[in-house]
Amino acid sequence: MKAAPCQRVGCVILAAGAGSRLGQPKPLLDLGGRPLVVRAAEAALASTAWPVVVVAGAHVAGVRAALATLPVLVAENPAWAEGMASSLRAGLATLRCFSREIDGAVFALCDQPHFNADVIARLVARQHASGAGIVAARYNGRLGAPALFTAPHFAALESLNGDHGARELITAAHDRGEAEAEDFPELALDIDTPADHARARAALGLTGA
């Protein structure tokens, strides 16, 4: 069954983790003179998605301070340590509280340096063209974030728990023919460790300290 084209799409940026593998708060990690969470928020704000929600958890105060000049909503997730599902739920709840007319939500991560407004535009365009209920980025042979969910799939997101992100929902929907994939090989680069940070700097042509 095809979904109607999304008309009001919001964006949720997940930035609640502690960054334990990185050795410092991941959302606040500098890349090219800006914290990762600011880069991701600015990318979403440059798109047609509205509102932009940033889910903060382990480093709420720092994330709020970093985003203070940007027109975003910060959703605090005190249960961030329970896993990704709690942040997905918190972000979606904030979107729906902002407006019940939102019929699509893009979920993105703060640690993919190649995430930009064009990624959101392509996800939305693919949803409009295909009528898919979900459109997810594909890289490294897998489907994952960023991903656009239409309103009929919001209940499934709200039912997630523990350390389960949305990948299982995306895969199951794809198997049923309800999800489309949009190829973004560049999004395979994410930042979890200091070595990843060095690779990201090199990929973006950044030099110096």
C-alpha positions in Angstrom: 0.0 0.0 0.0 1.4 3.4 -1.0 1.7 6.3 1.3 0.6 9.8 0.5 3.4 12.2 -0.3 4.7 13.9 2.8 3.7 17.6 3.0 5.1 18.6 6.4 8.4 16.9 7.3 10.3 17.5 10.5 13.8 16.4 11.3 15.2 14.8 14.4 18.9 14.7 15.1 20.1 12.2 17.6 22.8 13.5 19.8 22.2 11.9 23.2 25.1 9.5 23.5 28.1 9.8 25.9 30.8 9.3 23.2 32.6 6.8 25.4 34.6 5.3 22.4 35.6 8.7 21.4 36.9 9.7 24.8 35.0 13.0 24.8 31.4 14.3 24.3 30.7 13.3 20.7 28.1 16.1 19.9 30.6 18.7 21.0 33.6 17.3 19.0 35.0 20.0 16.8 35.1 19.4 13.0 36.2 22.3 10.9 35.6 24.8 13.6 32.1 23.7 14.6 30.8 21.0 16.9 29.3 18.0 15.2 25.8 18.7 16.6 26.0 22.3 15.2 27.0 21.0 11.8 24.1 18.5 11.7 21.6 21.1 12.9 22.7 23.6 10.4 22.5 21.0 7.6 18.9 20.3 8.6 18.0 23.9 8.9 19.2 24.5 5.4 16.6 22.0 4.2 12.8 22.2 3.9 12.4 20.2 7.1 10.7 22.0 10.0 11.0 22.0 12.8 14.5 20.6 13.6 14.7 18.7 16.9 17.9 17.8 18.5 17.8 15.0 21.1 20.3 15.6 23.9 21.1 13.2 26.8 24.5 12.7 28.3 25.7 16.2 27.6 22.5 18.3 27.7 24.1 21.5 29.0 26.9 21.5 26.4 24.5 20.8 23.6 22.1 23.5 24.6 24.9 26.0 24.8 26.3 25.0 21.4 22.9 25.4 19.8 21.9 28.5 21.6 21.8 30.7 18.5 20.1 28.3 16.2 16.3 28.0 15.8 16.0 24.4 16.9 14.1 22.5 19.6 16.2 20.6 22.1 14.5 17.5 23.5 16.1 16.3 26.7 16.2 12.5 27.0 17.0 11.6 30.7 16.7 7.9 29.7 19.5 8.2 27.1 21.5 5.4 28.7 18.7 2.9 28.0 19.7 3.1 24.3 18.7 4.6 21.0 15.0 3.8 21.2 14.4 6.3 24.0 16.0 9.0 21.9 13.9 8.1 18.9 10.8 8.3 21.0 11.8 11.6 22.6 12.5 13.2 19.3 9.3 12.1 17.7 7.2 13.2 20.7 8.7 16.7 20.5 7.9 16.8 16.8 4.3 15.8 17.3 3.9 18.2 20.2 5.1 21.0 17.9 2.5 20.1 15.3 0.0 17.3 14.8 0.0 18.1 11.1 3.6 16.7 10.6 3.2 13.7 8.4 6.9 12.8 7.9 10.0 12.7 10.1 13.6 12.4 9.0 15.8 10.8 11.7 19.5 11.7 11.4 22.7 11.2 13.4 25.0 14.0 14.6 28.2 12.0 13.7 27.9 11.7 9.9 30.0 14.6 8.5 28.6 14.3 5.0 25.0 14.7 6.1 23.6 17.8 4.5 20.4 19.5 3.2 20.6 17.6 -0.1 20.3 14.3 1.8 17.0 15.4 3.2 15.8 16.7 -0.2 16.6 13.4 -1.8 14.8 11.3 0.8 11.7 13.5 0.5 11.8 13.4 -3.3 12.1 9.6 -3.3 9.2 9.3 -0.9 7.1 11.6 -3.2 8.1 9.6 -6.3 7.7 6.1 -4.8 4.9 6.5 -2.3 7.0 4.4 0.1 6.2 4.6 3.8 9.9 4.7 4.7 12.9 5.9 2.7 16.3 5.1 4.2 19.8 5.9 3.3 21.8 2.9 2.0 25.6 2.5 2.5 27.9 -0.4 3.2 25.2 -2.6 1.8 22.8 -1.8 4.6 19.8 0.6 5.2 20.0 3.0 8.0 20.0 6.6 9.1 19.2 9.2 7.9 15.8 7.8 7.2 12.4 9.3 6.5 9.3 7.8 8.2 5.8 8.7 7.2 3.1 9.1 9.8 1.7 5.5 9.5 5.0 4.3 10.8 5.1 6.6 13.8 3.4 4.1 16.1 6.1 1.5 15.4 8.8 4.0 16.3 7.0 4.8 19.5 6.9 1.1 20.5 10.7 0.7 20.2 12.6 0.0 23.5 16.0 -0.7 24.7 19.1 -0.3 22.5 17.1 -1.0 19.3 17.2 1.7 16.8 15.1 1.9 13.7 17.2 -0.3 11.5 15.1 -3.4 12.2 11.9 -1.5 11.4 13.4 -0.3 8.1 14.6 -3.7 7.1 11.3 -5.4 7.9 9.4 -2.7 5.9 11.8 -3.1 3.0 11.2 -6.8 3.0 7.4 -6.1 2.8 7.9 -3.6 0.0 7.0 -0.6 2.1 10.5 1.0 2.2 12.8 2.4 -0.4 16.5 2.8 -0.4 18.4 5.9 -1.5 22.2 5.4 -2.0 24.5 7.6 -0.1 27.9 5.9 0.0 29.5 8.9 1.6 27.4 8.5 4.7 29.3 5.3 5.6 31.8 7.7 7.2 30.8 8.4 10.8 32.7 9.3 13.9 32.9 6.9 16.8 36.6 6.9 17.6 39.6 9.3 17.4 40.7 7.4 14.2 37.3 8.1 12.7 37.8 11.8 13.5 41.1 11.8 11.7 39.5 10.1 8.7 36.7 12.7 8.6 39.1 15.5 8.8 41.1 14.1 5.9 37.9 13.4 3.9 36.9 17.0 4.3 40.3 18.4 3.5 40.8 19.9 7.0 44.3 20.6 8.1 46.0 22.0 11.2 45.3 21.2 14.9 
